[in-house]
Amino acid sequence: VIDSQTKKHSWWTAATDEGNEGRWYWINSLSLVGEFVWHSGQPNDLDFKSNCMQLYNGYSYEGDDIPCSSNHNPICQKMI
């Protein structure tokens, strides 16, 4: 059994508001992040330090803004 299948992790996404505070976008396409991705009340960055999005296990894997220096597992994207 793979570790990621037995433990609850939070996952990095490719969403950020780095360089454009409050305007969340996907790094690969520069398209805006839809509101449906976020957990209720998120993003809530009050100190301008939470510039990356995680899918947080405590929020049923809905979006949460956190500092980019946090340690989480990445979600990989594959071109098809």
Biopython code that builds the backbone (N, CA, C, O; Angstrom):
import numpy as np
from Bio.PDB.StructureBuilder import StructureBuilder

atoms = [
    (1, "VAL", "N", (0.852, -1.174, 0.000)),
    (1, "VAL", "CA", (0.000, 0.000, 0.000)),
    (1, "VAL", "C", (0.899, 1.238, 0.000)),
    (1, "VAL", "O", (1.837, 1.341, 0.790)),
    (2, "ILE", "N", (0.598, 2.157, -0.886)),
    (2, "ILE", "CA", (1.361, 3.393, -1.001)),
    (2, "ILE", "C", (1.005, 4.329, 0.152)),
    (2, "ILE", "O", (-0.157, 4.427, 0.546)),
    (3, "ASP", "N", (2.019, 5.019, 0.691)),
    (3, "ASP", "CA", (1.828, 5.920, 1.825)),
    (3, "ASP", "C", (0.697, 6.916, 1.581)),
    (3, "ASP", "O", (-0.103, 7.164, 2.483)),
    (4, "SER", "N", (0.615, 7.490, 0.384)),
    (4, "SER", "CA", (-0.408, 8.497, 0.113)),
    (4, "SER", "C", (-1.811, 7.905, 0.109)),
    (4, "SER", "O", (-2.786, 8.656, 0.146)),
    (5, "GLN", "N", (-1.941, 6.594, 0.066)),
    (5, "GLN", "CA", (-3.251, 5.953, 0.100)),
    (5, "GLN", "C", (-3.693, 5.634, 1.530)),
    (5, "GLN", "O", (-4.871, 5.365, 1.763)),
    (6, "THR", "N", (-2.779, 5.661, 2.472)),
    (6, "THR", "CA", (-3.116, 5.293, 3.842)),
    (6, "THR", "C", (-3.163, 6.476, 4.793)),
    (6, "THR", "O", (-3.725, 6.361, 5.882)),
    (7, "LYS", "N", (-2.591, 7.605, 4.412)),
    (7, "LYS", "CA", (-2.571, 8.796, 5.259)),
    (7, "LYS", "C", (-3.327, 9.924, 4.575)),
    (7, "LYS", "O", (-3.365, 10.024, 3.349)),
    (8, "LYS", "N", (-3.919, 10.763, 5.397)),
    (8, "LYS", "CA", (-4.602, 11.928, 4.841)),
    (8, "LYS", "C", (-3.583, 13.046, 4.647)),
    (8, "LYS", "O", (-2.954, 13.506, 5.601)),
    (9, "HIS", "N", (-3.435, 13.465, 3.419)),
    (9, "HIS", "CA", (-2.504, 14.530, 3.072)),
    (9, "HIS", "C", (-3.268, 15.728, 2.546)),
    (9, "HIS", "O", (-4.407, 15.609, 2.094)),
    (10, "SER", "N", (-2.635, 16.865, 2.610)),
    (10, "SER", "CA", (-3.095, 18.026, 1.855)),
    (10, "SER", "C", (-2.231, 18.063, 0.607)),
    (10, "SER", "O", (-1.106, 17.563, 0.611)),
    (11, "TRP", "N", (-2.755, 18.658, -0.468)),
    (11, "TRP", "CA", (-2.088, 18.603, -1.764)),
    (11, "TRP", "C", (-1.881, 19.995, -2.340)),
    (11, "TRP", "O", (-2.780, 20.836, -2.313)),
    (12, "TRP", "N", (-0.664, 20.227, -2.870)),
    (12, "TRP", "CA", (-0.395, 21.470, -3.577)),
    (12, "TRP", "C", (-1.140, 21.477, -4.889)),
    (12, "TRP", "O", (-1.327, 20.433, -5.515)),
    (13, "THR", "N", (-1.565, 22.649, -5.305)),
    (13, "THR", "CA", (-2.102, 22.840, -6.642)),
    (13, "THR", "C", (-1.191, 23.842, -7.352)),
    (13, "THR", "O", (-0.201, 24.297, -6.780)),
    (14, "ALA", "N", (-1.518, 24.175, -8.566)),
    (14, "ALA", "CA", (-0.755, 25.158, -9.330)),
    (14, "ALA", "C", (-1.451, 26.514, -9.317)),
    (14, "ALA", "O", (-1.350, 27.273, -10.281)),
    (15, "ALA", "N", (-2.155, 26.820, -8.236)),
    (15, "ALA", "CA", (-2.844, 28.108, -8.121)),
    (15, "ALA", "C", (-2.068, 29.032, -7.195)),
    (15, "ALA", "O", (-1.522, 28.604, -6.179)),
    (16, "THR", "N", (-2.030, 30.306, -7.565)),
    (16, "THR", "CA", (-1.307, 31.301, -6.779)),
    (16, "THR", "C", (-1.909, 32.687, -6.995)),
    (16, "THR", "O", (-2.641, 32.910, -7.959)),
    (17, "ASP", "N", (-1.600, 33.601, -6.105)),
    (17, "ASP", "CA", (-1.883, 35.017, -6.344)),
    (17, "ASP", "C", (-0.589, 35.817, -6.201)),
    (17, "ASP", "O", (-0.611, 37.033, -6.011)),
    (18, "GLU", "N", (0.533, 35.110, -6.295)),
    (18, "GLU", "CA", (1.855, 35.730, -6.210)),
    (18, "GLU", "C", (1.986, 36.803, -7.291)),
    (18, "GLU", "O", (1.736, 36.547, -8.468)),
    (19, "GLY", "N", (2.378, 37.995, -6.876)),
    (19, "GLY", "CA", (2.575, 39.093, -7.822)),
    (19, "GLY", "C", (1.295, 39.815, -8.212)),
    (19, "GLY", "O", (1.345, 40.814, -8.929)),
    (20, "ASN", "N", (0.153, 39.327, -7.755)),
    (20, "ASN", "CA", (-1.127, 39.939, -8.105)),
    (20, "ASN", "C", (-2.106, 39.654, -6.969)),
    (20, "ASN", "O", (-3.092, 38.941, -7.158)),
    (21, "GLU", "N", (-1.836, 40.206, -5.802)),
    (21, "GLU", "CA", (-2.549, 39.882, -4.568)),
    (21, "GLU", "C", (-4.065, 39.913, -4.735)),
    (21, "GLU", "O", (-4.652, 40.891, -5.197)),
    (22, "GLY", "N", (-4.680, 38.775, -4.329)),
    (22, "GLY", "CA", (-6.131, 38.654, -4.364)),
    (22, "GLY", "C", (-6.687, 38.166, -5.690)),
    (22, "GLY", "O", (-7.881, 37.878, -5.778)),
    (23, "ARG", "N", (-5.876, 38.065, -6.704)),
    (23, "ARG", "CA", (-6.303, 37.583, -8.023)),
    (23, "ARG", "C", (-5.681, 36.207, -8.240)),
    (23, "ARG", "O", (-4.545, 36.094, -8.702)),
    (24, "TRP", "N", (-6.430, 35.174, -7.905)),
    (24, "TRP", "CA", (-5.921, 33.803, -7.962)),
    (24, "TRP", "C", (-6.013, 33.251, -9.373)),
    (24, "TRP", "O", (-7.054, 33.343, -10.023)),
    (25, "TYR", "N", (-4.901, 32.671, -9.842)),
    (25, "TYR", "CA", (-4.833, 32.132, -11.201)),
    (25, "TYR", "C", (-4.048, 30.833, -11.216)),
    (25, "TYR", "O", (-3.275, 30.540, -10.304)),
    (26, "TRP", "N", (-4.268, 30.059, -12.278)),
    (26, "TRP", "CA", (-3.531, 28.813, -12.489)),
    (26, "TRP", "C", (-2.238, 29.153, -13.222)),
    (26, "TRP", "O", (-2.267, 29.807, -14.265)),
    (27, "ILE", "N", (-1.111, 28.713, -12.682)),
    (27, "ILE", "CA", (0.199, 29.054, -13.229)),
    (27, "ILE", "C", (0.351, 28.611, -14.678)),
    (27, "ILE", "O", (0.927, 29.341, -15.485)),
    (28, "ASN", "N", (-0.151, 27.436, -15.021)),
    (28, "ASN", "CA", (0.084, 26.902, -16.365)),
    (28, "ASN", "C", (-0.728, 27.597, -17.448)),
    (28, "ASN", "O", (-0.297, 27.642, -18.600)),
    (29, "SER", "N", (-1.889, 28.138, -17.109)),
    (29, "SER", "CA", (-2.747, 28.744, -18.134)),
    (29, "SER", "C", (-3.009, 30.232, -17.903)),
    (29, "SER", "O", (-3.480, 30.919, -18.809)),
    (30, "LEU", "N", (-2.717, 30.731, -16.725)),
    (30, "LEU", "CA", (-3.005, 32.092, -16.290)),
    (30, "LEU", "C", (-4.505, 32.380, -16.208)),
    (30, "LEU", "O", (-4.904, 33.533, -16.044)),
    (31, "SER", "N", (-5.339, 31.340, -16.321)),
    (31, "SER", "CA", (-6.781, 31.541, -16.168)),
    (31, "SER", "C", (-7.126, 31.638, -14.689)),
    (31, "SER", "O", (-6.432, 31.082, -13.838)),
    (32, "LEU", "N", (-8.208, 32.352, -14.395)),
    (32, "LEU", "CA", (-8.604, 32.577, -13.015)),
    (32, "LEU", "C", (-9.116, 31.299, -12.361)),
    (32, "LEU", "O", (-9.725, 30.453, -13.015)),
    (33, "VAL", "N", (-8.863, 31.174, -11.068)),
    (33, "VAL", "CA", (-9.348, 30.042, -10.282)),
    (33, "VAL", "C", (-10.832, 30.281, -9.996)),
    (33, "VAL", "O", (-11.214, 31.357, -9.535)),
    (34, "GLY", "N", (-11.657, 29.286, -10.268)),
    (34, "GLY", "CA", (-13.086, 29.408, -10.012)),
    (34, "GLY", "C", (-13.406, 29.414, -8.527)),
    (34, "GLY", "O", (-12.716, 28.775, -7.732)),
    (35, "GLU", "N", (-14.442, 30.127, -8.162)),
    (35, "GLU", "CA", (-14.861, 30.215, -6.758)),
    (35, "GLU", "C", (-15.227, 28.849, -6.186)),
    (35, "GLU", "O", (-15.072, 28.625, -4.985)),
    (36, "PHE", "N", (-15.706, 27.941, -7.019)),
    (36, "PHE", "CA", (-16.152, 26.627, -6.547)),
    (36, "PHE", "C", (-15.027, 25.790, -5.957)),
    (36, "PHE", "O", (-15.289, 24.831, -5.231)),
    (37, "VAL", "N", (-13.787, 26.132, -6.254)),
    (37, "VAL", "CA", (-12.633, 25.369, -5.767)),
    (37, "VAL", "C", (-12.378, 25.621, -4.283)),
    (37, "VAL", "O", (-11.900, 24.737, -3.572)),
    (38, "TRP", "N", (-12.696, 26.820, -3.823)),
    (38, "TRP", "CA", (-12.359, 27.250, -2.472)),
    (38, "TRP", "C", (-13.334, 26.738, -1.422)),
    (38, "TRP", "O", (-14.528, 26.582, -1.679)),
    (39, "HIS", "N", (-12.799, 26.482, -0.242)),
    (39, "HIS", "CA", (-13.630, 26.206, 0.931)),
    (39, "HIS", "C", (-14.293, 27.523, 1.343)),
    (39, "HIS", "O", (-13.744, 28.597, 1.097)),
    (40, "SER", "N", (-15.448, 27.445, 1.956)),
    (40, "SER", "CA", (-16.163, 28.634, 2.407)),
    (40, "SER", "C", (-15.255, 29.510, 3.282)),
    (40, "SER", "O", (-14.638, 29.018, 4.226)),
    (41, "GLY", "N", (-15.178, 30.786, 2.969)),
    (41, "GLY", "CA", (-14.336, 31.714, 3.723)),
    (41, "GLY", "C", (-12.913, 31.818, 3.215)),
    (41, "GLY", "O", (-12.122, 32.598, 3.745)),
    (42, "GLN", "N", (-12.577, 31.047, 2.199)),
    (42, "GLN", "CA", (-11.240, 31.072, 1.623)),
    (42, "GLN", "C", (-11.292, 31.720, 0.242)),
    (42, "GLN", "O", (-12.348, 31.682, -0.391)),
    (43, "PRO", "N", (-10.219, 32.306, -0.252)),
    (43, "PRO", "CA", (-8.974, 32.573, 0.457)),
    (43, "PRO", "C", (-9.169, 33.697, 1.469)),
    (43, "PRO", "O", (-9.968, 34.608, 1.252)),
    (44, "ASN", "N", (-8.442, 33.625, 2.562)),
    (44, "ASN", "CA", (-8.618, 34.612, 3.627)),
    (44, "ASN", "C", (-7.306, 35.266, 4.050)),
    (44, "ASN", "O", (-7.177, 35.711, 5.191)),
    (45, "ASP", "N", (-6.352, 35.325, 3.162)),
    (45, "ASP", "CA", (-5.035, 35.881, 3.471)),
    (45, "ASP", "C", (-5.151, 37.312, 3.977)),
    (45, "ASP", "O", (-5.549, 38.218, 3.245)),
    (46, "LEU", "N", (-4.799, 37.492, 5.227)),
    (46, "LEU", "CA", (-4.861, 38.818, 5.823)),
    (46, "LEU", "C", (-3.501, 39.496, 5.902)),
    (46, "LEU", "O", (-3.424, 40.716, 6.047)),
    (47, "ASP", "N", (-2.417, 38.707, 5.807)),
    (47, "ASP", "CA", (-1.077, 39.284, 5.966)),
    (47, "ASP", "C", (-0.254, 39.225, 4.678)),
    (47, "ASP", "O", (0.951, 39.477, 4.709)),
    (48, "PHE", "N", (-0.872, 38.902, 3.570)),
    (48, "PHE", "CA", (-0.225, 38.872, 2.252)),
    (48, "PHE", "C", (0.929, 37.873, 2.163)),
    (48, "PHE", "O", (1.855, 38.066, 1.375)),
    (49, "LYS", "N", (0.880, 36.811, 2.961)),
    (49, "LYS", "CA", (1.934, 35.797, 2.921)),
    (49, "LYS", "C", (1.441, 34.451, 2.402)),
    (49, "LYS", "O", (2.256, 33.576, 2.108)),
    (50, "SER", "N", (0.143, 34.267, 2.284)),
    (50, "SER", "CA", (-0.415, 32.983, 1.845)),
    (50, "SER", "C", (-0.735, 33.070, 0.362)),
    (50, "SER", "O", (-1.863, 33.379, -0.022)),
    (51, "ASN", "N", (0.266, 32.796, -0.470)),
    (51, "ASN", "CA", (0.147, 32.985, -1.913)),
    (51, "ASN", "C", (0.025, 31.691, -2.706)),
    (51, "ASN", "O", (0.084, 31.721, -3.935)),
    (52, "CYS", "N", (-0.143, 30.562, -2.035)),
    (52, "CYS", "CA", (-0.298, 29.295, -2.741)),
    (52, "CYS", "C", (-1.556, 28.582, -2.249)),
    (52, "CYS", "O", (-1.998, 28.786, -1.118)),
    (53, "MET", "N", (-2.124, 27.746, -3.114)),
    (53, "MET", "CA", (-3.337, 27.018, -2.758)),
    (53, "MET", "C", (-3.028, 25.549, -2.500)),
    (53, "MET", "O", (-2.308, 24.898, -3.256)),
    (54, "GLN", "N", (-3.593, 25.054, -1.415)),
    (54, "GLN", "CA", (-3.569, 23.621, -1.140)),
    (54, "GLN", "C", (-5.002, 23.111, -1.198)),
    (54, "GLN", "O", (-5.945, 23.873, -0.986)),
    (55, "LEU", "N", (-5.162, 21.841, -1.482)),
    (55, "LEU", "CA", (-6.437, 21.159, -1.293)),
    (55, "LEU", "C", (-6.306, 20.507, 0.071)),
    (55, "LEU", "O", (-5.610, 19.503, 0.227)),
    (56, "TYR", "N", (-6.970, 21.075, 1.043)),
    (56, "TYR", "CA", (-6.775, 20.739, 2.452)),
    (56, "TYR", "C", (-7.683, 19.591, 2.883)),
    (56, "TYR", "O", (-8.901, 19.647, 2.715)),
    (57, "ASN", "N", (-7.066, 18.550, 3.442)),
    (57, "ASN", "CA", (-7.847, 17.376, 3.864)),
    (57, "ASN", "C", (-8.864, 17.734, 4.938)),
    (57, "ASN", "O", (-9.910, 17.089, 5.016)),
    (58, "GLY", "N", (-8.602, 18.723, 5.758)),
    (58, "GLY", "CA", (-9.531, 19.141, 6.803)),
    (58, "GLY", "C", (-10.746, 19.886, 6.271)),
    (58, "GLY", "O", (-11.720, 20.093, 6.995)),
    (59, "TYR", "N", (-10.690, 20.289, 5.000)),
    (59, "TYR", "CA", (-11.808, 20.968, 4.339)),
    (59, "TYR", "C", (-12.382, 20.092, 3.229)),
    (59, "TYR", "O", (-12.886, 20.606, 2.231)),
    (60, "SER", "N", (-12.308, 18.777, 3.397)),
    (60, "SER", "CA", (-12.797, 17.838, 2.369)),
    (60, "SER", "C", (-12.133, 18.104, 1.018)),
    (60, "SER", "O", (-12.765, 17.980, -0.031)),
    (61, "TYR", "N", (-10.857, 18.470, 1.059)),
    (61, "TYR", "CA", (-10.033, 18.721, -0.123)),
    (61, "TYR", "C", (-10.523, 19.891, -0.961)),
    (61, "TYR", "O", (-10.392, 19.884, -2.185)),
    (62, "GLU", "N", (-11.085, 20.890, -0.303)),
    (62, "GLU", "CA", (-11.396, 22.151, -0.960)),
    (62, "GLU", "C", (-10.221, 23.090, -0.752)),
    (62, "GLU", "O", (-9.378, 22.853, 0.114)),
    (63, "GLY", "N", (-10.160, 24.160, -1.544)),
    (63, "GLY", "CA", (-9.033, 25.073, -1.545)),
    (63, "GLY", "C", (-8.861, 25.876, -0.271)),
    (63, "GLY", "O", (-9.828, 26.293, 0.369)),
    (64, "ASP", "N", (-7.588, 26.081, 0.079)),
    (64, "ASP", "CA", (-7.178, 26.844, 1.251)),
    (64, "ASP", "C", (-5.896, 27.574, 0.874)),
    (64, "ASP", "O", (-4.990, 26.961, 0.308)),
    (65, "ASP", "N", (-5.797, 28.864, 1.173)),
    (65, "ASP", "CA", (-4.562, 29.586, 0.872)),
    (65, "ASP", "C", (-3.588, 29.492, 2.039)),
    (65, "ASP", "O", (-3.966, 29.665, 3.197)),
    (66, "ILE", "N", (-2.341, 29.219, 1.717)),
    (66, "ILE", "CA", (-1.292, 29.055, 2.726)),
    (66, "ILE", "C", (0.026, 29.588, 2.171)),
    (66, "ILE", "O", (0.142, 29.804, 0.965)),
    (67, "PRO", "N", (1.023, 29.804, 3.036)),
    (67, "PRO", "CA", (2.341, 30.221, 2.546)),
    (67, "PRO", "C", (2.950, 29.159, 1.621)),
    (67, "PRO", "O", (2.801, 27.960, 1.855)),
    (68, "CYS", "N", (3.621, 29.607, 0.594)),
    (68, "CYS", "CA", (4.237, 28.696, -0.380)),
    (68, "CYS", "C", (5.380, 27.889, 0.219)),
    (68, "CYS", "O", (5.820, 26.909, -0.382)),
    (69, "SER", "N", (5.861, 28.275, 1.376)),
    (69, "SER", "CA", (6.960, 27.551, 2.025)),
    (69, "SER", "C", (6.467, 26.332, 2.804)),
    (69, "SER", "O", (7.280, 25.576, 3.336)),
    (70, "SER", "N", (5.149, 26.129, 2.879)),
    (70, "SER", "CA", (4.594, 24.976, 3.595)),
    (70, "SER", "C", (4.969, 23.684, 2.874)),
    (70, "SER", "O", (5.278, 23.704, 1.682)),
    (71, "ASN", "N", (4.941, 22.563, 3.592)),
    (71, "ASN", "CA", (5.368, 21.284, 3.035)),
    (71, "ASN", "C", (4.160, 20.385, 2.778)),
    (71, "ASN", "O", (3.524, 19.908, 3.718)),
    (72, "HIS", "N", (3.851, 20.157, 1.506)),
    (72, "HIS", "CA", (2.739, 19.286, 1.112)),
    (72, "HIS", "C", (3.131, 18.454, -0.095)),
    (72, "HIS", "O", (4.179, 18.682, -0.699)),
    (73, "ASN", "N", (2.309, 17.509, -0.441)),
    (73, "ASN", "CA", (2.524, 16.678, -1.630)),
    (73, "ASN", "C", (1.985, 17.403, -2.857)),
    (73, "ASN", "O", (0.930, 18.034, -2.782)),
    (74, "PRO", "N", (2.691, 17.325, -3.992)),
    (74, "PRO", "CA", (2.208, 17.989, -5.196)),
    (74, "PRO", "C", (1.209, 17.129, -5.958)),
    (74, "PRO", "O", (1.260, 15.900, -5.909)),
    (75, "ILE", "N", (0.316, 17.787, -6.652)),
    (75, "ILE", "CA", (-0.524, 17.126, -7.642)),
    (75, "ILE", "C", (0.149, 17.387, -8.965)),
    (75, "ILE", "O", (0.439, 18.539, -9.290)),
    (76, "CYS", "N", (0.403, 16.360, -9.732)),
    (76, "CYS", "CA", (1.088, 16.502, -11.014)),
    (76, "CYS", "C", (0.059, 16.613, -12.131)),
    (76, "CYS", "O", (-1.046, 16.078, -12.041)),
    (77, "GLN", "N", (0.454, 17.323, -13.187)),
    (77, "GLN", "CA", (-0.392, 17.488, -14.349)),
    (77, "GLN", "C", (0.276, 16.799, -15.524)),
    (77, "GLN", "O", (1.481, 16.933, -15.738)),
    (78, "LYS", "N", (-0.517, 16.065, -16.276)),
    (78, "LYS", "CA", (0.017, 15.346, -17.431)),
    (78, "LYS", "C", (-0.689, 15.842, -18.675)),
    (78, "LYS", "O", (-1.918, 15.879, -18.729)),
    (79, "MET", "N", (0.092, 16.224, -19.681)),
    (79, "MET", "CA", (-0.476, 16.649, -20.954)),
    (79, "MET", "C", (-0.962, 15.421, -21.707)),
    (79, "MET", "O", (-0.261, 14.412, -21.776)),
    (80, "ILE", "N", (-2.159, 15.506, -22.270)),
    (80, "ILE", "CA", (-2.671, 14.372, -23.054)),
    (80, "ILE", "C", (-2.934, 14.797, -24.476)),
    (80, "ILE", "O", (-3.368, 13.985, -25.292)),
]
sb = StructureBuilder()
sb.init_structure("model")
sb.init_model(0)
sb.init_chain("A")
sb.init_seg("    ")
for serial, (resi, resn, name, xyz) in enumerate(atoms, 1):
    if name == "N":
        sb.init_residue(resn, " ", resi, " ")
    sb.init_atom(name, np.array(xyz, "f"), 0.0, 1.0, " ", f" {name:<3s}", serial, name[0])
structure = sb.get_structure()
